[in-house]
Amino acid sequence: MSEASLASTSAIAASASAMDYVRLMKPRVMTLVVFTALVGLVVAPVEMNFFAAACAVLSVALGSGAAGALNMWYDADIDALMARTVTRPVPAGLVRREDALGFGLVMSLLSVTLMALASTPLAAALLAFSIFFYAVVYTMWLKRSTAQNIVIGGAAGAFPPVIGWAAATGSVPVDAWILFGLIFLWTPPHFWALSLWTSKEYARAGVPMLPVTRGAKHTRLQILLYTLIVAPFGLLPAFTGLGGVIYLVVSALGGAWFLWGAVRVFMSRAGDADAPTDMRRAKQLFGISILYLFALFGALLVERVLPLHFPLVGGA
């Protein structure tokens, strides 16, 4: 390596701050991951020791951050080609790729070990699998090979409530998988709404997102179809006893709002090159989808913590 290269590498290492490593962990994504894991832990029918529960939630946060760092290590080349991601620590030259890889691997080991010590082997195994699924199955394989990347890869983001439930009980019953299914079905319309206005960037980076491979019109249809599935599916916890009256009201109103947003996108020309003003509907749907998921999991949490859980049927 030349003196110039050594100097450049040293400069990058010296410029990396603690906040750069926090950004490697995708803190905005982590917020949703931690929140849904916490809800899974709280609604499980077993009270967990507070310290053990805190360690379990911390483990999920560290695991989510590890997966984010590994994703940024591998995707540094395509992140550098997209305006939405070019300022991330690795493509911006603030953190070296090998440092991001090392950070992600160490965090992965730490998170899984802490989970195993704090809760149950099942929770630790599920956490390890979710990190592997996001970093390897989604990032290294699906993302660059198929337009169904976010459909299949969405499973990685759906595991947190299952992990939380397993941490509390050591088991994963049907109700835990219903929470998994809710996030799994929610992910495609949520992410495709984003991809409608970033499709040119994905095309430039060679990522086969649905608007790139099938066009905006087909993407709008898929968003509507998935929303038609997820909105009624979101009511299901109220009929298994997992959610109560408050949850039923929130999920019904939230589902109607989500569906209204999807219909507006479907009827628009969002994503079409000659209809830039219609893009606001896709952006609005993206925001609605986030609020929808937070509201549903928030309702479950409120019902158990206050407590205000009045189930329609017997259940958890």
C-alpha positions, 0 to 999 in steps of 0.5 A: 500500500502506498504512503498516500493510501496509508494516509487516506486510510488513517484519515478515515479511521481518525475521522470516524466518530461514535455517532458514525458507528451509531449511524451504522446501526440504522437507529431509525430502523432499530426504533421499530425493531426494538418497539415491536420486540418489546411489545412481543415480550410484554404481551406474552402471558408470562411476567419477566424479571425487569432486569432480564427483560431489559437485557433481552430488549437491549440484545434485540437492539444490538442485534438490529444494529449488527445487522444494519452494520453488516448491511452497510458493509456489503452494500457500500458500493450501491449505497454510493450510487443513491442519493438516499444512502450516499451520506451513510458512514461507509460510502461517505468515507467516515468508516472503513468497510472492514471496520463496519464488517468487524463492528457488525460481527462483534455486535452480532456475537455480543447480542446473541450471547447476551440474549442467551444469558438473559433469557432463553436459548430459543430467543437467542437462536431466533435472534441469531437467525434474524441477523443471518437472514437480514445480512446474508439471505436478504442483503447478499442474495435477494436484494440484488437478484429478485424483485421479490427481495422485500417480500421474502426479505421482510421476514427479517424485520418480522422476527422481533416480536417473536423473539420478544415472546420467546425471551419471556416464555421460551416458546412461540405460539400462534399469537406470536406468529400472528404478530410476525405475519402482521409485519411480514405482510405490512413490509411490501406495501410500506417499502414499495411506496418508498421505492416508487419515488426512489426507483431511478436510484435503484435502477442506477444502482442495479437493484431490481426493485419492483418499480424497476423490473415491472414498472410503477403501474404494477407496483401500485397494483401490488401495493393495493393488493397487499394492503387489502390483505394486511388491513383485515389481517391486522384485526386478527389479534382482537379475535384470538384474545391477544388484543382487546377492544382498544386494539380492535378500534385502532386496527379497524380505523388504522386499516381503513386509513392505510387502505384509503392511502393505498387506493389513492396511490393505485388511482394516481400515477405515482412513479410515472416519469411524466407525473411527478406531482402524484408522488406525494401520494406515495410519500403520504402512504409511506408515512401512513404505513409507519404510523399504522404499524406503530399504532397497532403495536402501541395499542397492544402495549397500552392495553397490557401496561395500563391495564386496559385489556378487555378481550372479545374472546378468551386468550393471552 
